[in-house]
Amino acid sequence: MSEQLTFMMGEFAAEFPCDRLYAKNHMWAMPIGNDVIRFGFSAYAVRLLQDVYFLEFAVEAPTSLKNRQEFGNIESKKAESGLYAPMTGQLVRINEQLLEDPSGINVDKYGEGWLMEMTGDSSEMLSPDRYIEHLALAWDVAQRTIKGQANTIESNEE
């Protein structure tokens, strides 16, 4: 196993391999050859989603995507969300196995649970260290949002 960094999400330790880059939308990026980059969800995203059970792509490979362009949907125990491109480039392959059974995202997020492959400009990807810094800021916002929602629920119940 390669070196990894850990980010604490409350009591949960999210592990991040140092052999790849990370996107601000919580995807990992690993070059696999011929200018192709494989993407999947980071441990942070998988922890927030919890138990992914539905995945849908609104596009087919090959197709051009712009950074942050919505290209599909994901549903899990905790959330329903759009899927957004982690960079500008060409979508060249989708992990078809995940369309049939998206639980691979939960089980093997840094391996067989990969999401898609793209070619393009990965210059905006973050090093593992910079991603951990980004997570610290994102986690503070998430904590405030969670606490705000809890306070809203409590005040509505009074």
Helices and strands as residue ranges (DSSP letters): E 4-9, E 12-17, E 21-22, E 27-33, E 36-41, H 43-49, E 52-57, E 63-65, E 70-76, E 80-84, E 89-94, H 96-100, H 104-107, E 116-120, H 128-157
